[in-house]
Amino acid sequence: MIPFTFQNPATIDTALRAVRTEDSMPLAGGTTLVDLMKINVLKPQTLVHVSPILDNSILIAGDKVTIGAAVTMAQLAENEQLQRLFPAIRHSLIQAASPQIRNMATMAGNLLQRTRTAYFRHQDLRERDDEVQRTDMPFGADADTSSLAIIGHNGRLVGTYPGDFANVFVAFGGEVNLISSEGKRTVVAKDLYRLPEKAIQYESTLKPGELIASITLPLTETARNSLYYKIRERSSYAFALASAAIGLQMDGNGSLAKITKANVALGGLAPIPWNSVAAVQKLEGASASDETFAVAANAALVGAQPPAGSEFKVDVAKKMLIRALQTLRDQGPMTDATILSMQHGRS
Ligand SMILES: Cc1cc2nc3c(=O)[nH]c(=O)nc-3n(C[C@H](O)[C@H](O)[C@H](O)COP(=O)(O)OP(=O)(O)OC[C@H]3O[C@@H](n4cnc5c(N)ncnc54)[C@H](O)[C@@H]3O)c2cc1C
């Protein structure tokens, strides 16, 4: 680890001045940033500890929820009103990381976590960032390419966005409220992440010196009937191989019901939380039948180009989305017990 300076500002103004300095970075729970510093992937010269002075409240008012940047994953998951008004938020959090990490990690830091792929985190592999990398590049037999994107990568090898909550955030049209010494601005969820051009992972559209102050999400009908479904290699402490944040508003019940509104974002598949406009278009206005769900899943994965070794993810992703839609249609939002007992892994 490279030496750095630690700053613990007492006010937001001081923090905003400190994060303007080149080579400084905001520190929240540190569960990702410190890891990446230890392996010399991120090398800030100054860390500005912002979480003690940022908002840590959850405000439900009118038709939206405002989540302070310093709210922890655990705190958000435990909010009882939201469990009823927006079950997918809790689902995405209780299936993420571990209780210890969820107690430390903040929601602002959660949105800005970096890809887990070794091609980003390993120094030797990072040296090759500038090469033109192609998805048909041969890998060794044992190489794990499952954290490389299979959609949205424009023919290059780029890491998947690994987080869970951000898929809910994007699917349901959230916003981040940003502050800097220049003022405030709001960015809609889908514009927070930019597909990588040259880098191995997404870029955020935060400007230098900007901090996330809070996150808002609309409390809609589909939010009430929502779920987050995650397929992973083991049932705890693992990132998504494929996941979906979905919401359905239906006229009627069962497979004959008409879908009047749908939200779909996919995780573990693309360099950014993937707002699946293609799946939504196939769902809205159609009946909630298994056939419709299969059509939506095919549309969501159309054009997928899995790098060698991760071909299986196309099938996993389609089955995952179909199963998520069927579960929401037939059972409504799931209980914790049901979520945690559902099948995980590659099959
Ligand atoms: C072993 C392990 C397993 C995990 N599994 C999962 C999982 O299954 N699902 C999942 O979603 N996540 C998972 N995570 C990731 C975890 O959720 C994140 O590490 C955590 O949410 C980051 O929050 P933090 O407060 O610790 O952020 P930090 O590590 O402090 O910061 C992360 C990034 O956000 C920036 N930042 C922090 N706060 C602000 C702010 N207010 N404004 C602007 N920038 C800011 C920092 O500069 C840094 O770049 C896992 C992590 C670990 C270590």
The ligand as a MOL file (V3000), in Angstrom:
LIG
                    3D

  0  0  0     0  0            999 V3000
M  V30 BEGIN CTAB
M  V30 COUNTS 53 58 0 0 0
M  V30 BEGIN ATOM
M  V30 1 C -15.9830 -9.5820 -0.0230 0
M  V30 2 C -16.9780 -8.6030 -0.5700 0
M  V30 3 C -18.1890 -9.0600 -1.0920 0
M  V30 4 C -19.1150 -8.1510 -1.5950 0
M  V30 5 N -20.2820 -8.6190 -2.1460 0
M  V30 6 C -21.1650 -7.7320 -2.6850 0
M  V30 7 C -22.3590 -8.1840 -3.2860 0
M  V30 8 O -22.6620 -9.3860 -3.3440 0
M  V30 9 N -23.2040 -7.2420 -3.8000 0
M  V30 10 C -22.9240 -5.9010 -3.7490 0
M  V30 11 O -23.7290 -5.0920 -4.2200 0
M  V30 12 N -21.7890 -5.4700 -3.1950 0
M  V30 13 C -20.9090 -6.3390 -2.6750 0
M  V30 14 N -19.7410 -5.8920 -2.1410 0
M  V30 15 C -19.3760 -4.4950 -2.3160 0
M  V30 16 C -19.8690 -3.6260 -1.1810 0
M  V30 17 O -21.2620 -3.5010 -1.2760 0
M  V30 18 C -19.1790 -2.2890 -1.3510 0
M  V30 19 O -17.8220 -2.5040 -0.9910 0
M  V30 20 C -19.7580 -1.1990 -0.5030 0
M  V30 21 O -21.1060 -0.9870 -0.7730 0
M  V30 22 C -18.9920 0.0980 -0.7100 0
M  V30 23 O -19.4410 1.0600 0.2290 0
M  V30 24 P -18.4080 1.8160 1.1390 0
M  V30 25 O -19.2030 2.7990 1.9410 0
M  V30 26 O -17.5650 0.8750 1.9140 0
M  V30 27 O -17.5700 2.5730 0.0180 0
M  V30 28 P -16.0080 2.9330 -0.0190 0
M  V30 29 O -15.2170 1.6960 -0.2010 0
M  V30 30 O -15.6720 3.8620 1.0690 0
M  V30 31 O -16.0240 3.7620 -1.3890 0
M  V30 32 C -16.3320 3.1650 -2.6180 0
M  V30 33 C -16.1990 4.2130 -3.7230 0
M  V30 34 O -17.2140 5.1990 -3.5910 0
M  V30 35 C -16.6410 6.4980 -3.4640 0
M  V30 36 N -17.5200 7.2230 -2.5380 0
M  V30 37 C -17.9370 6.8250 -1.3060 0
M  V30 38 N -18.8150 7.7050 -0.8050 0
M  V30 39 C -18.9580 8.6910 -1.7370 0
M  V30 40 C -19.7620 9.8790 -1.8230 0
M  V30 41 N -20.6190 10.2460 -0.8590 0
M  V30 42 N -19.6670 10.6290 -2.9470 0
M  V30 43 C -18.8420 10.2850 -3.9650 0
M  V30 44 N -18.0740 9.1780 -3.9430 0
M  V30 45 C -18.1350 8.3850 -2.8500 0
M  V30 46 C -15.2290 6.2620 -2.9380 0
M  V30 47 O -14.3590 7.3320 -3.2720 0
M  V30 48 C -14.8810 4.9760 -3.6740 0
M  V30 49 O -14.4670 5.2710 -4.9770 0
M  V30 50 C -18.8220 -6.7710 -1.5770 0
M  V30 51 C -17.6260 -6.2990 -1.0360 0
M  V30 52 C -16.7060 -7.1990 -0.5210 0
M  V30 53 C -15.4210 -6.6710 0.0520 0
M  V30 END ATOM
M  V30 BEGIN BOND
M  V30 1 1 1 2
M  V30 2 1 2 3
M  V30 3 2 2 52
M  V30 4 2 3 4
M  V30 5 1 4 5
M  V30 6 1 4 50
M  V30 7 2 5 6
M  V30 8 1 6 7
M  V30 9 1 6 13
M  V30 10 2 7 8
M  V30 11 1 7 9
M  V30 12 1 9 10
M  V30 13 2 10 11
M  V30 14 1 10 12
M  V30 15 2 12 13
M  V30 16 1 13 14
M  V30 17 1 14 15
M  V30 18 1 14 50
M  V30 19 1 15 16
M  V30 20 1 16 17
M  V30 21 1 16 18
M  V30 22 1 18 19
M  V30 23 1 18 20
M  V30 24 1 20 21
M  V30 25 1 20 22
M  V30 26 1 22 23
M  V30 27 1 23 24
M  V30 28 2 24 25
M  V30 29 1 24 26
M  V30 30 1 24 27
M  V30 31 1 27 28
M  V30 32 2 28 29
M  V30 33 1 28 30
M  V30 34 1 28 31
M  V30 35 1 31 32
M  V30 36 1 32 33
M  V30 37 1 33 34
M  V30 38 1 33 48
M  V30 39 1 34 35
M  V30 40 1 35 36
M  V30 41 1 35 46
M  V30 42 1 36 37
M  V30 43 1 36 45
M  V30 44 2 37 38
M  V30 45 1 38 39
M  V30 46 1 39 40
M  V30 47 2 39 45
M  V30 48 1 40 41
M  V30 49 2 40 42
M  V30 50 1 42 43
M  V30 51 2 43 44
M  V30 52 1 44 45
M  V30 53 1 46 47
M  V30 54 1 46 48
M  V30 55 1 48 49
M  V30 56 2 50 51
M  V30 57 1 51 52
M  V30 58 1 52 53
M  V30 END BOND
M  V30 END CTAB
M  END
